[in-house]
Amino acid sequence: MARQLKKAINAIKEDELKIKAATVKYGIPRKTLSDYIRRGTVDKGRTGPETVFPQEEELVSVRQIKRLQQVGFPLTTTFGIRRTNMVVQLVWSNDLENRVQRQTEQEETNDRRLGLMLS
């Protein structure tokens, strides 16, 4: 399918065929061809929401889940919910720590400035 899609797009781009003719010749739905022509690439790229973890941590989690499945502990909804809750708590606590740290640094900076102004 991907090879046919690339051929169809090239034919359309080189003005050899119109979208409707390419649809018939290559057997690809008109909407699909139109979407790819509008997007300008055959590569779909990444879809869906952004990941919570960086790519490397995401891959580590996937490996751990697959390993657990291999040894008889498949991923369940409960496990997924617990993991999600852990992540949310971790992100929230890190965010809170960062905000407290920034607030403290800002207060220290303000104290230094006030001390300089008063001296």
N, CA, C and O atoms as a DFTB+ gen file, in Angstrom:
476 C
 N C O
     1  1       0.825      -1.198       0.000
     2  2       0.000       0.000       0.000
     3  2       0.863       1.253       0.000
     4  3       0.590       2.201      -0.737
     5  1       1.916       1.257       0.837
     6  2       2.763       2.449       0.946
     7  2       3.452       2.744      -0.392
     8  3       3.579       3.901      -0.794
     9  1       3.891       1.693      -1.067
    10  2       4.569       1.884      -2.356
    11  2       3.588       2.458      -3.383
    12  3       3.928       3.366      -4.141
    13  1       2.365       1.914      -3.395
    14  2       1.333       2.413      -4.304
    15  2       0.984       3.869      -3.986
    16  3       0.789       4.689      -4.883
    17  1       0.912       4.162      -2.703
    18  2       0.589       5.517      -2.269
    19  2       1.653       6.495      -2.751
    20  3       1.328       7.567      -3.262
    21  1       2.919       6.130      -2.590
    22  2       4.012       6.997      -3.057
    23  2       3.955       7.197      -4.566
    24  3       4.167       8.305      -5.060
    25  1       3.670       6.123      -5.296
    26  2       3.558       6.233      -6.754
    27  2       2.419       7.175      -7.145
    28  3       2.564       8.020      -8.029
    29  1       1.291       7.010      -6.470
    30  2       0.129       7.844      -6.768
    31  2       0.432       9.312      -6.477
    32  3       0.099      10.183      -7.280
    33  1       1.053       9.590      -5.350
    34  2       1.382      10.974      -4.996
    35  2       2.360      11.573      -5.990
    36  3       2.201      12.720      -6.408
    37  1       3.376      10.797      -6.373
    38  2       4.338      11.297      -7.366
    39  2       3.652      11.593      -8.693
    40  3       3.941      12.605      -9.331
    41  1       2.746      10.715      -9.111
    42  2       2.028      10.929     -10.370
    43  2       1.190      12.202     -10.306
    44  3       1.116      12.946     -11.284
    45  1       0.575      12.451      -9.187
    46  2      -0.249      13.658      -9.018
    47  2       0.632      14.899      -8.993
    48  3       0.326      15.899      -9.643
    49  1       1.728      14.832      -8.239
    50  2       2.625      15.990      -8.132
    51  2       3.276      16.345      -9.469
    52  3       3.515      17.518      -9.756
    53  1       3.556      15.342     -10.272
    54  2       4.190      15.581     -11.573
    55  2       3.172      15.856     -12.666
    56  3       3.504      15.850     -13.851
    57  1       1.932      16.099     -12.262
    58  2       0.836      16.419     -13.177
    59  2       0.587      15.350     -14.227
    60  3       0.096      15.651     -15.315
    61  1       0.919      14.110     -13.913
    62  2       0.618      13.009     -14.818
    63  2      -0.832      12.568     -14.665
    64  3      -1.478      12.171     -15.635
    65  1      -1.331      12.641     -13.444
    66  2      -2.701      12.212     -13.164
    67  2      -3.392      13.195     -12.227
    68  3      -2.744      13.877     -11.432
    69  1      -4.694      13.255     -12.332
    70  2      -5.517      13.982     -11.363
    71  2      -5.794      13.020     -10.206
    72  3      -5.593      11.812     -10.333
    73  1      -6.249      13.556      -9.099
    74  2      -6.498      12.724      -7.923
    75  2      -7.487      11.606      -8.229
    76  3      -7.274      10.460      -7.831
    77  1      -8.561      11.932      -8.930
    78  2      -9.578      10.923      -9.228
    79  2      -9.001       9.790     -10.086
    80  3      -9.296       8.619      -9.847
    81  1      -8.180      10.137     -11.080
    82  2      -7.578       9.111     -11.936
    83  2      -6.578       8.259     -11.145
    84  3      -6.507       7.045     -11.335
    85  1      -5.817       8.892     -10.269
    86  2      -4.854       8.153      -9.444
    87  2      -5.587       7.209      -8.498
    88  3      -5.107       6.112      -8.208
    89  1      -6.743       7.638      -8.022
    90  2      -7.556       6.798      -7.137
    91  2      -7.923       5.502      -7.830
    92  3      -7.812       4.420      -7.252
    93  1      -8.360       5.621      -9.072
    94  2      -8.763       4.443      -9.841
    95  2      -7.548       3.581     -10.173
    96  3      -7.577       2.366      -9.982
    97  1      -6.483       4.207     -10.670
    98  2      -5.308       3.464     -11.120
    99  2      -4.604       2.730      -9.979
   100  3      -4.206       1.577     -10.143
   101  1      -4.447       3.378      -8.839
   102  2      -3.670       2.791      -7.741
   103  2      -4.527       2.169      -6.638
   104  3      -3.994       1.557      -5.713
   105  1      -5.851       2.323      -6.731
   106  2      -6.747       1.701      -5.760
   107  2      -6.655       2.294      -4.358
   108  3      -6.808       1.586      -3.362
   109  1      -6.405       3.593      -4.291
   110  2      -6.303       4.276      -3.002
   111  2      -7.477       5.240      -2.885
   112  3      -7.768       5.962      -3.838
   113  1      -8.158       5.269      -1.741
   114  2      -9.304       6.171      -1.586
   115  2      -8.945       7.633      -1.864
   116  3      -7.854       8.092      -1.527
   117  1      -9.874       8.346      -2.478
   118  2      -9.657       9.750      -2.846
   119  2      -9.312      10.603      -1.640
   120  3      -8.414      11.442      -1.711
   121  1     -10.012      10.399      -0.537
   122  2      -9.779      11.190       0.676
   123  2      -8.359      10.966       1.204
   124  3      -7.692      11.903       1.642
   125  1      -7.918       9.729       1.156
   126  2      -6.564       9.413       1.616
   127  2      -5.534      10.156       0.771
   128  3      -4.615      10.778       1.304
   129  1      -5.693      10.088      -0.544
   130  2      -4.761      10.793      -1.432
   131  2      -4.805      12.300      -1.200
   132  3      -3.767      12.958      -1.138
   133  1      -5.990      12.825      -1.076
   134  2      -6.132      14.271      -0.837
   135  2      -5.435      14.685       0.448
   136  3      -4.749      15.706       0.492
   137  1      -5.615      13.888       1.489
   138  2      -4.983      14.198       2.774
   139  2      -3.462      14.207       2.657
   140  3      -2.796      15.110       3.164
   141  1      -2.924      13.203       1.992
   142  2      -1.470      13.128       1.858
   143  2      -0.931      14.251       0.972
   144  3       0.147      14.780       1.244
   145  1      -1.642      14.613      -0.059
   146  2      -1.214      15.716      -0.931
   147  2      -1.233      17.022      -0.135
   148  3      -0.299      17.819      -0.220
   149  1      -2.291      17.235       0.633
   150  2      -2.413      18.458       1.430
   151  2      -1.307      18.522       2.487
   152  3      -0.724      19.580       2.722
   153  1      -1.022      17.371       3.124
   154  2       0.000      17.316       4.168
   155  2       1.399      17.465       3.581
   156  3       2.298      17.991       4.236
   157  1       1.579      17.007       2.361
   158  2       2.867      17.148       1.695
   159  2       3.857      16.038       1.983
   160  3       5.012      16.121       1.566
   161  1       3.430      15.001       2.687
   162  2       4.331      13.898       2.976
   163  2       3.543      12.600       3.122
   164  3       2.356      12.603       3.448
   165  1       4.230      11.504       2.874
   166  2       3.607      10.193       3.032
   167  2       3.737       9.743       4.481
   168  3       2.932       8.948       4.967
   169  1       4.748      10.252       5.164
   170  2       4.963       9.879       6.561
   171  2       3.877      10.479       7.430
   172  3       3.614      11.680       7.374
   173  1       3.256       9.645       8.225
   174  2       2.194      10.122       9.104
   175  2       2.753      10.882      10.289
   176  3       2.097      11.780      10.817
   177  1       3.949      10.537      10.709
   178  2       4.503      11.175      11.885
   179  2       3.844      10.627      13.135
   180  3       3.113       9.638      13.086
   181  1       4.103      11.262      14.223
   182  2       3.558      10.822      15.493
   183  2       2.150      11.372      15.663
   184  3       1.898      12.551      15.412
   185  1       1.233      10.505      16.093
   186  2      -0.128      10.947      16.348
   187  2      -0.431      10.792      17.823
   188  3       0.282      10.087      18.537
   189  1      -1.468      11.436      18.277
   190  2      -1.873      11.313      19.672
   191  2      -1.254      12.376      20.548
   192  3      -0.487      13.220      20.084
   193  1      -1.594      12.325      21.816
   194  2      -1.088      13.347      22.734
   195  2       0.398      13.172      23.007
   196  3       0.972      12.119      22.731
   197  1       1.012      14.214      23.552
   198  2       2.417      14.143      23.921
   199  2       2.593      13.145      25.058
   200  3       1.684      12.944      25.863
   201  1       3.767      12.520      25.118
   202  2       4.036      11.580      26.189
   203  2       4.380      12.342      27.467
   204  3       4.854      13.477      27.421
   205  1       4.138      11.707      28.593
   206  2       4.458      12.311      29.884
   207  2       5.954      12.202      30.136
   208  3       6.584      13.142      30.622
   209  1       6.516      11.045      29.801
   210  2       7.937      10.803      30.017
   211  2       8.736      11.166      28.775
   212  3       8.197      11.196      27.669
   213  1      10.025      11.441      28.962
   214  2      10.905      11.564      27.791
   215  2      10.955      10.218      27.060
   216  3      10.629       9.184      27.643
   217  1      11.352      10.227      25.816
   218  2      11.347       9.026      24.969
   219  2      12.080       7.856      25.619
   220  3      11.577       6.733      25.592
   221  1      13.249       8.089      26.199
   222  2      14.032       7.008      26.796
   223  2      13.277       6.355      27.957
   224  3      13.255       5.129      28.064
   225  1      12.661       7.155      28.822
   226  2      11.904       6.602      29.944
   227  2      10.670       5.846      29.451
   228  3      10.274       4.836      30.032
   229  1      10.079       6.341      28.391
   230  2       8.919       5.663      27.802
   231  2       9.325       4.262      27.326
   232  3       8.601       3.291      27.545
   233  1      10.489       4.170      26.674
   234  2      10.978       2.876      26.185
   235  2      11.303       1.933      27.341
   236  3      11.052       0.731      27.246
   237  1      11.853       2.458      28.421
   238  2      12.142       1.636      29.597
   239  2      10.842       1.067      30.159
   240  3      10.778      -0.113      30.504
   241  1       9.814       1.895      30.254
   242  2       8.515       1.430      30.757
   243  2       7.944       0.334      29.864
   244  3       7.422      -0.665      30.360
   245  1       8.041       0.514      28.572
   246  2       7.532      -0.493      27.630
   247  2       8.271      -1.810      27.825
   248  3       7.652      -2.873      27.865
   249  1       9.603      -1.742      27.946
   250  2      10.398      -2.962      28.159
   251  2       9.989      -3.653      29.468
   252  3       9.862      -4.877      29.514
   253  1       9.784      -2.865      30.525
   254  2       9.388      -3.444      31.810
   255  2       8.022      -4.127      31.706
   256  3       7.836      -5.232      32.215
   257  1       7.089      -3.480      31.060
   258  2       5.750      -4.055      30.904
   259  2       5.816      -5.348      30.103
   260  3       5.180      -6.336      30.468
   261  1       6.580      -5.349      29.015
   262  2       6.707      -6.568      28.195
   263  2       7.361      -7.694      28.990
   264  3       6.965      -8.854      28.884
   265  1       8.367      -7.335      29.787
   266  2       9.043      -8.354      30.600
   267  2       8.086      -8.949      31.628
   268  3       8.071     -10.162      31.834
   269  1       7.296      -8.105      32.267
   270  2       6.304      -8.596      33.224
   271  2       5.305      -9.535      32.547
   272  3       4.907     -10.545      33.129
   273  1       4.902      -9.204      31.320
   274  2       3.970     -10.062      30.592
   275  2       4.602     -11.417      30.291
   276  3       3.931     -12.447      30.359
   277  1       5.888     -11.416      29.958
   278  2       6.578     -12.668      29.635
   279  2       6.667     -13.607      30.835
   280  3       6.640     -14.827      30.674
   281  1       6.773     -13.047      32.027
   282  2       6.913     -13.897      33.216
   283  2       5.588     -14.123      33.949
   284  3       5.567     -14.590      35.087
   285  1       4.486     -13.784      33.277
   286  2       3.183     -14.133      33.812
   287  2       2.444     -13.043      34.568
   288  3       1.487     -13.336      35.284
   289  1       2.859     -11.812      34.427
   290  2       2.167     -10.693      35.074
   291  2       1.732      -9.682      34.017
   292  3       2.365      -8.639      33.856
   293  1       0.650      -9.988      33.295
   294  2       0.222      -9.090      32.216
   295  2      -0.270      -7.749      32.746
   296  3      -0.698      -7.632      33.894
   297  1      -0.198      -6.763      31.900
   298  2      -0.671      -5.427      32.235
   299  2      -2.187      -5.466      32.368
   300  3      -2.892      -5.944      31.479
   301  1      -2.669      -4.960      33.483
   302  2      -4.108      -4.902      33.710
   303  2      -4.532      -3.445      33.811
   304  3      -3.696      -2.549      33.938
   305  1      -5.819      -3.222      33.756
   306  2      -6.344      -1.864      33.896
   307  2      -5.951      -1.282      35.242
   308  3      -5.580      -0.112      35.338
   309  1      -6.033      -2.106      36.286
   310  2      -5.679      -1.639      37.630
   311  2      -4.229      -1.187      37.666
   312  3      -3.918      -0.129      38.214
   313  1      -3.339      -1.985      37.080
   314  2      -1.921      -1.622      37.038
   315  2      -1.742      -0.313      36.275
   316  3      -0.999       0.568      36.706
   317  1      -2.427      -0.192      35.142
   318  2      -2.324       1.026      34.341
   319  2      -2.801       2.256      35.090
   320  3      -2.190       3.321      35.007
   321  1      -3.895       2.104      35.820
   322  2      -4.434       3.226      36.601
   323  2      -3.471       3.591      37.724
   324  3      -3.214       4.770      37.966
   325  1      -2.940       2.587      38.408
   326  2      -1.979       2.858      39.491
   327  2      -0.741       3.560      38.948
   328  3      -0.248       4.519      39.542
   329  1      -0.249       3.077      37.826
   330  2       0.949       3.678      37.213
   331  2       0.660       5.127      36.827
   332  3       1.483       6.012      37.062
   333  1      -0.493       5.361      36.242
   334  2      -0.874       6.722      35.853
   335  2      -0.971       7.620      37.072
   336  3      -0.484       8.750      37.045
   337  1      -1.589       7.139      38.136
   338  2      -1.692       7.926      39.365
   339  2      -0.320       8.241      39.937
   340  3      -0.079       9.352      40.410
   341  1       0.595       7.249      39.893
   342  2       1.956       7.482      40.366
   343  2       2.628       8.589      39.562
   344  3       3.282       9.469      40.121
   345  1       2.459       8.533      38.252
   346  2       3.077       9.525      37.378
   347  2       2.511      10.909      37.666
   348  3       3.257      11.884      37.762
   349  1       1.203      10.991      37.802
   350  2       0.571      12.286      38.075
   351  2       1.082      12.845      39.400
   352  3       1.402      14.030      39.494
   353  1       1.158      11.999      40.415
   354  2       1.663      12.460      41.711
   355  2       3.115      12.899      41.621
   356  3       3.505      13.908      42.208
   357  1       3.914      12.135      40.880
   358  2       5.322      12.468      40.715
   359  2       5.486      13.807      39.999
   360  3       6.250      14.670      40.432
   361  1       4.761      13.962      38.905
   362  2       4.836      15.212      38.145
   363  2       4.358      16.370      39.001
   364  3       4.982      17.431      39.017
   365  1       3.250      16.174      39.717
   366  2       2.707      17.243      40.551
   367  2       3.680      17.609      41.659
   368  3       3.914      18.790      41.915
   369  1       4.259      16.591      42.327
   370  2       5.185      16.877      43.425
   371  2       6.444      17.556      42.905
   372  3       6.951      18.478      43.545
   373  1       6.958      17.123      41.762
   374  2       8.131      17.783      41.171
   375  2       7.808      19.212      40.793
   376  3       8.614      20.118      41.001
   377  1       6.626      19.410      40.237
   378  2       6.215      20.756      39.855
   379  2       6.096      21.632      41.090
   380  3       6.520      22.788      41.084
   381  1       5.517      21.078      42.151
   382  2       5.360      21.840      43.398
   383  2       6.728      22.174      43.978
   384  3       6.968      23.304      44.401
   385  1       7.635      21.177      43.996
   386  2       8.985      21.433      44.496
   387  2       9.670      22.525      43.682
   388  3      10.325      23.404      44.241
   389  1       9.518      22.466      42.373
   390  2      10.128      23.481      41.514
   391  2       9.547      24.864      41.793
   392  3      10.281      25.852      41.825
   393  1       8.234      24.937      41.995
   394  2       7.605      26.230      42.276
   395  2       8.070      26.778      43.620
   396  3       8.333      27.974      43.743
   397  1       8.174      25.913      44.626
   398  2       8.646      26.353      45.940
   399  2      10.087      26.835      45.833
   400  3      10.452      27.863      46.403
   401  1      10.907      26.081      45.093
   402  2      12.308      26.463      44.912
   403  2      12.411      27.826      44.221
   404  3      13.185      28.684      44.647
   405  1      11.632      28.023      43.155
   406  2      11.656      29.314      42.444
   407  2      11.186      30.444      43.351
   408  3      11.749      31.538      43.332
   409  1      10.152      30.176      44.146
   410  2       9.624      31.191      45.069
   411  2      10.694      31.572      46.085
   412  3      10.898      32.753      46.367
   413  1      11.373      30.572      46.632
   414  2      12.430      30.824      47.613
   415  2      13.553      31.639      46.993
   416  3      14.030      32.600      47.597
   417  1      13.981      31.261      45.786
   418  2      15.041      32.000      45.096
   419  2      14.623      33.434      44.822
   420  3      15.429      34.355      44.952
   421  1      13.367      33.626      44.443
   422  2      12.865      34.980      44.171
   423  2      12.849      35.818      45.445
   424  3      13.205      36.997      45.428
   425  1      12.431      35.200      46.552
   426  2      12.417      35.927      47.824
   427  2      13.824      36.301      48.261
   428  3      14.048      37.399      48.772
   429  1      14.776      35.389      48.061
   430  2      16.178      35.684      48.413
   431  2      16.716      36.825      47.554
   432  3      17.419      37.704      48.054
   433  1      16.390      36.814      46.272
   434  2      16.817      37.883      45.370
   435  2      16.213      39.211      45.808
   436  3      16.900      40.232      45.838
   437  1      14.938      39.195      46.143
   438  2      14.272      40.419      46.596
   439  2      14.897      40.938      47.888
   440  3      15.072      42.145      48.054
   441  1      15.237      40.019      48.812
   442  2      15.882      40.425      50.069
   443  2      17.234      41.077      49.795
   444  3      17.565      42.100      50.395
   445  1      18.019      40.484      48.885
   446  2      19.316      41.076      48.539
   447  2      19.157      42.454      47.934
   448  3      19.892      43.379      48.280
   449  1      18.191      42.597      47.026
   450  2      17.953      43.901      46.402
   451  2      17.525      44.945      47.448
   452  3      17.977      46.090      47.426
   453  1      16.650      44.520      48.352
   454  2      16.201      45.442      49.390
   455  2      17.375      45.855      50.285
   456  3      17.506      47.022      50.656
   457  1      18.229      44.877      50.626
   458  2      19.411      45.162      51.439
   459  2      20.338      46.145      50.739
   460  3      20.891      47.040      51.378
   461  1      20.514      45.982      49.410
   462  2      21.365      46.908      48.656
   463  2      20.757      48.305      48.616
   464  3      21.473      49.303      48.691
   465  1      19.444      48.370      48.496
   466  2      18.776      49.672      48.427
   467  2      18.836      50.385      49.778
   468  3      18.908      51.614      49.819
   469  1      18.808      49.645      50.872
   470  2      18.792      50.246      52.191
   471  2      20.201      50.581      52.693
   472  3      20.349      51.379      53.618
   473  1      21.218      49.992      52.104
   474  2      22.572      50.261      52.596
   475  2      23.195      51.481      51.973
   476  3      24.332      51.825      52.295
